[in-house]
Amino acid sequence: MQRYLDSLGPDEDDDLVLIVDAYDVIHQLPPQVMIERYFDIAHRADVALAKRFHITLKDLHRRNLRQTVFWGPDKVCFPTDWRAPRCWAVPQSPLSDAFGPNNGNGDIVFNDPRWLNSGTVMGPVGDIRRVLAATMAEIANTYDANFELRESDQYYISNVWARQEYWRSLQLTQGAEVPGGPNDRFVPETKLNDSDAELHMAIEYKSSLFQTKAGYEPFFGYLEFSQAGHRANMNIDILNLGQQFKPYAIDMPKNVREALTRIFDSVPEAHPGIKAKDWIRTVKLGVNYVSQQIYGLWHCTGTKEQIDAEYPLLWWYPYAESFVKAAVKSSQDGELISSKPIAGRKWASKAYHAGPETPGANEYGGAWSDEKVSGRFIAWKELCGPYEELLFRGERGTWAPSEDEKPLTRRSRR
């Protein structure tokens, strides 16, 4: 990652990059929505940071304090060591009261998402480049061949983030002792004037972009937005409130509805006779029940058994093959990610799917690798060919859910 980002010029510093774990992430929402959400989240996060510092947003930015590099949320500090700054020196989450009266009882399920998960991150190229450089320096300075989790990227990245947050707290105390942690706590080696500690890192607490699995199992699932105004009726008492529980409505945002409709309309041959306005009311989307967000992607943190069962629950599953072909054609035609500007800019992919002149390229596309200076195109056949039937089984009709997966589909609600 560092090699690739370092190859980009300064004119690309403001471009957005999304980095995710390769094995256990499934995307739900299209890039147009992810980009729109990113800028909304960044603005709200800056407002919250300005409030923490008791200054205006303008003064916050003048002091080079920003929130631009967003990581996924975790309900537990990992690797766990409560003496370590990555566990005690980080901010409280804005959801500290959202998981009911059992919050803090020692059960991860009722924890609020206060800590960093390194499996998903989104932010500007320039800022992420700085974060990676700081992380590589942290590895060089602290690597211990005898430490059991010495290969954990989350360990090093969380340490870098904790140093930033401790430095921010030092600014608030004007150099005085920062409270928190146990008596035998470790304190980051950073000083009041160490401005290099500020890396614009933050957590995406509400799962608008990233939904992690571990500890969230009771708090996310699939809802059908079939009510008037494209609303879903949430009638699951997730906090076990009993008679105090009252059902509530969750809205499908307009930009989500428009983006999914556009994708659905791009493959009319895959659903003859079905209109998008009718289809959109039958779609079940993954929702964080607590934050009431239709999440951008799902990250299977913890045990991985759930991945295979989750895949056929995604809204695009019945049309996956047609959607892939349409996406490849759109890319080869040079189409923009969004037909309208987002945050004052037009957005396009950094690279396009190779055309027929490239050996191995076909209607299913592939991926670009930076293992060569000029780039190497990895064709679909090499990348995913052996798993084609598995990936497209929903549209090809070659597979049906087994009895073992019924407990998962039970989380689907109207």
N, C-alpha and C positions, 0 to 999 in steps of 0.2 A: 504494500500500500504506500509506504513511504517513497519507494522508488518511483511509482507512478505519479504521485502528487508532486514530487520534486521535478518531474519532467515537464510539468505545466508551467506556462509563463505567468508573470505577474498580472497580465491582462485577464487571466482566468481566476484570480483570487476570489472574486465575488460569485463565481459559479457555485451551484449547490452540488454536494456529493452525498450519497446515501451508501453507507457501508453496513452490511449485515452478515451474521454468521451464515456459512455456506450450507450447513446441514439441516438446520431446524427452524427455518423461517418460511412462512407462507404469506404471500401478499394478498390483501383483500381489496384495497382501494387503488385507483389508477394514479399515476404521477401528478396529474393536474391537481387533484385534491390534496395530495401530500404536500405539494409546493405551496398551495394556498394556505394550508394549515400551518406549515412551517412559519410563514411570516406572521400569521396571527399569534401563534404561540410565542414567537420571539418578542413581539411587541408587548404582550401581556407579561412575559417574564421580565422584561426590562422595567416595566411599570412596577412590578413587585419588588425588584431589586432597588429601584429608586426609593420606594417606600421603606425598605429595610435600612437604607442609608439616610433617610429623612432629607432627601434632596430632590430637585426636579429632574425630570428625564433629560433635559438639556445639560444640566450639570453632571449627571451620571455619565453621559457620553463624552463630555469634555474631559472627564477623569479617566477615560478609556475603560469604563466599566460597562460591560454588555453581557447578554446571554445569547449566544449564537450557535453553540455546539451542543446539541441535545442528545443525551443518552437515554436508553431505556430505563424504566424503573424496576427496582428490586425491593422485595419485602424483607430482605435480610441482608446484613452486611457480610459479604463473602470476598475473600477468605475471612472468617470470623476471628477477631481478636479485639475485644472491647477497649484495650489499651491503645490500639492503633487509631490515628486520626481519621482514617477512612471510615471508621465506625462511629466515633464520637464527635468529630469536629465539623460534621456536615450539617446543613440547614434542616430544620423541620420541614416536612412536606405540608402543602396546603390541604391535605386530606386527613389530617391527624384525628379528626372526629368522625370520619366518614364510614368507618368499618364497625361501628356499633359499640356497645358498652364493654365488650370483651377485648377492646384494643389494649395491647400491652400485657396480655395475660400469659405470654410465653408461646402462644400458638401462632405460627407464621401466617396462618390464614387471616387473622384479625389485625396483623401489623399494617400500618400505612406504608406506602412505597417511598421510603426516605433515601434509599441507597442506589448506587450506580450499577447498572448492568451493561457490560461492555459489548454485548452481542448485536446491538443496533445503535447507530449514530447518524445524525444528519446535521449538516452545517456547511458553511462556505469553505471552499478549497483552502484559502489562505489560513483561516483559523484552525482547520483540522490539520493542516501541515505543521503548524506550531505545536499542536497537542501531541502529534506523533513524534516530533523531535524531542519534546520534553519527556515523553514516555520512553523513548529509546535511551535518553540520558539517564532516566531513573533505573532502567534495566542495567545499564553499564555500571552505575554506581552502587547498586544494591543486590545484584544477582548473587544468590547463595546456592551452590551446587547441592547442599545438604537440606535445603528447604523443600518440603514435600510438594508444595504448589509453586515451585520456581518457574514453571512454564505457563502460569496463569496470566493471560493478558489483563484480565480484570483486576488482579492484584496490583499490577504496576499502574494501570490507568486510574484506579481508585485512589492510589497514593498521590498521584499528580493532582487529581481533583481535590483531595483533602487538603493539600498544601495551598491550593488556591483559596479554598473556603476559610482556612485558618488565617491566611493573609488578609482576606476581606474582613474577618472579625477583628484582626489587629487594627485595621483602619478605623473600625467603629470604637474600639477601646483606646485609640490613639497610642498604641504601643503597650498598654497595660496588659496584665494577664487575661487571657481568654478563658472564660469559665467552661466547664464541661469535662466529661470523662472521669474515670476512676482515679484514685490517689496515685497509682503507679502508671499513669498514662504516659504515652510517648507524645512529644511535641515536635511538629515539623521544623526543619531547619530553614526558616525563612524570617526575614526581618521586615520592619515597617516600610522601608524604602525599596524592598525587593519587588519592583513592578513587574518583573518577568514571571512572577507567580500567577498573574492575572491572565488566564487563557480563554475567558469567555465560555467556560464549560457550565452546563446545567443539566438537570434531570427533566425529562418530559413526564411529569407526574400523572397526568390524567389519561394517559393511553390514547390520546387523539391520534398519535403516530404509531406508537409501539405498545402492543399488548403482550406482556410476559405471562407465562402460564403458572409457574410455581407459586403457590400461595394464593392464587387468584381463582382457583377452580370453581368455587361456589359463586363467583362474582362476575363471570362472563358467560355468554351463550348467544343463541341465535333468535332474533325476533323478526316477525313479519310485519311490515309497515302498511297494513291494509286498512287502517282506520281513516276517517276523514282527515284531510290535510297531510296525508302520508305519515301517520303516526302509528306507533306500536303501543299496545297496552301492556305495561309491565305489572304482572300480578303475582310475581314470585317473592315470597317473604324471605329474602336472602339473609336478613339479620335476625330472623326468628323473633320478630317483635310481637307475634300473636295478634291479639285484638287491636293493638296500636298500629299495626301495618295498614297502610292505605295504598291501593294500586295507583300508579301514576303513568303518565304518557311520556314517551320518548319520541322526539321528532327526527325524521330523516332530513338532514340539511339540504337546501336547494341545490348546492353545488354537487353533492353526492348523487342526487337524483338525476341531474342533468348529465353528469359524467357517465353514469351507468347506462342511461338511455342512449347516449351517443354511441357507446360501445355495442350495445344490443342492436341498434339500428345499422351497424356496420356489417352485420352478417345476416341479412334477411333470408338467405337461402337455408339457414340453419333452423329457422323457426317459422315456416310458412303459415300465414294466417294469424299469427300472434302479434298483437300490437304492443309497443313498448309501454304505453300508458296502462295497459292491463297487466303486463308482465311485472312491472315495477312493484305492484301491490302484492305480488305473490313471493317476491324475493325475500329470503331470510338472510339477514346480515349479522355478523358478529358484533356484539355490543358489550361494553363494560357497564355493568348494571349500576355501579356506584357513581362513576363520573358521567354516565349516560352518553358516552361517546361511541360512535361507530368507528372502531379502531382501524388504522391504516394497514397494519400487518400484525400477524400473530407469531410470537416467538416461543417455541416449545422449550422453555427453560425447565430444568429438572429432568425427570425420566422421559424417555423419548417414545414410549409405546403409543402415545396418543397421536402421533403425526399421521400415521396411515388412516386412522379413523376420522381425523379432522378434515383431511383433504376433500372427501366427497361432500362435506357440508358447505363448502364455499359456493357462493352464488354463481361463479363462472364455470363450475364443474360440468354442467350438462352441455356446455358449448365450448369447452376448452380448446379443442382442435381448431374449430372455426375462428376463435378469437386469436389464436397464435398466428394463423395464416393472415388474418386481417391486420394484425399488428406488424408483421414483417413487411407486408405490402405498404402500409402507411409509412414505415421507416424508410423503405427503399424509395418512396416517392418524396421523401424529405419533408413530411408534414410536421408542423409544430406540435408540441405537447398540448398546448391550449390555443384555441382560436382567438382568445383575447389576452391582453397583457396581464401579468400577475406581478404586483409590487412594482409596476412601471416598466416591466421588461417583458419581452417575448422569450419564451423558453423552448429550447430544442435539445435533443439528445446530443451528447458529446460525439458519439459514433453511430453510424447507421448500419443496418444489416447489409451484408455483402450482396451484390447483384449476381446475375447468372454468369458474369464473366469470371467470377472467383471459383476456383475448383472446390467442389463439394457443397457449394451453396444451393439451396433449394427453397421451396415455399415455406419451410419451417424455420428458416433462418439459422441462428447459431449464436456465437459470442466472440468478442474480440479479446485477445490476450496481449499483454505488453511484454511477453517474453522475448520478442524481437523489437528492435528500435522502430521499425516500420509497422509493427503490430502483426499478429497472426490471427487469422480467422479460424475459429474452431467450428466446423460444420455441425449441424444438428445430429447427423448420423453418428459422429464421434462423441458428441456431448451427451445426447439423450436417446439416441436410436434404440439401444437395448431395452429401454424402459417405455417405449412409445405406447404399447398397449396399456400399460399401467396408468400412464399419464392421461390418456384420452379415453379411458374405459367408460366415462360418463356419457360421452357423445356417441361412441361406437357401440354402446350397449353390450359390452363384453364382461360386465361385472355388476354384481349386486351386493349391497351391504350384508354382512353376516350377522347371525344372532348375537355374537359377542360384542357388536358395536351398538346395540340398542341403548345401553346406559348413556352413551354420548349423545345420541340423537334425542334423548329425552330432554336435553337442555334447550331444544328448539321450541320456541313459544310464539303464539300469535300475539 
